[in-house]
Amino acid sequence: MNTSELGWFKSSYSSAQGDDCVEVAVTEQTVHVRDSKDVARRPFAVGHKSWVHFVGFAARA
């Protein structure tokens, strides 16, 4: 899959300047994550279950 074709979005907590943020794109099988400052770098992907665990952990931190 060409990740440039994915529907990337940033968190609503991102600053107005758009810096220091990650972008996420969700597909049926995976959640793709990339650095918004370096979109040329290959993103990584995790399964939905792993993403839910990560977001839950981050919310508690």
N, C-alpha and C positions, 0 to 999 in steps of 0.2 A: 504494500500500500504506500502510495506517495503521501507523506505526512503534510505536505504543503496544501493538499486538498481537504484536509480536515477542518472542522469548525472550531477553531481555537478561541478560548475566552479566558479573561483574567478575573481574579477575585474582585468582588465589590469593595474589598478593603484596600485595593491598590491605590497608590497615591495619584494625584492628578497629573503628575509628570510621567507616569507610566513606567517608572524605573523600579528596580529591586523587586521584581515580581516573577512569578512563574505563570505559565499559560497551560491550560488543560484542554484536551479534546477527548471526547468520549465516543467510543464505537460500541457495537454490540458485544464484542469480545474483550476489549481492553480500555484502559484509561491511559492516554499518552500525556507526558509531562515534558515541558521544555522551559528553558530560561528565556524570558522575554527580551533580554538584552543581547542574546546570541542565538537568534532563530536559525542560523545556518548550521549550528551544532545539532547533531542527531538527537532527537528526543528519546526518552526511555518510556517503556510501556509496562504496566502492571495489570493484573486481573482486577476485576471489580471488587472481589472480596478483600484483597490486599489493600485496595484504595480506601475502602470503608474503614478498615482497621487503622490505617494511617491517619485519616481525617479525624477519627474518633480520638486517637492518641494526641494529635495536635490540638484538638479542642480542649482537652483536659490539661494540657501543659501550661 
